[in-house]
Amino acid sequence: MKHSKERAKYWYGAKMTIEPTPKGVRVVETSTDPQVVALIQAHADVVTAFLEHGHVEIRKIHPVPEP
């Protein structure tokens, strides 16, 4: 799966909740579809890398799980 539009069709199976916290918000994404879970986990890895390394991560190509 190479293109973001291809990946987007799987996100219908995700449930997202946003909870306020004292320092901002907590976003929780869940799914019962194993492919969607893999996408959620891959996205979490990218978000973590962005928080650790800053904007340099935006320019990188990050791996996406195959269907």
Secondary structure, 3 states (H helix, E strand, C coil): CCCHHHHHCCHHHCEEEEEEECCEEEEEEECCCHHHHHHHHHHHHHHHHHHHHHHHHHHCCCCCCCC
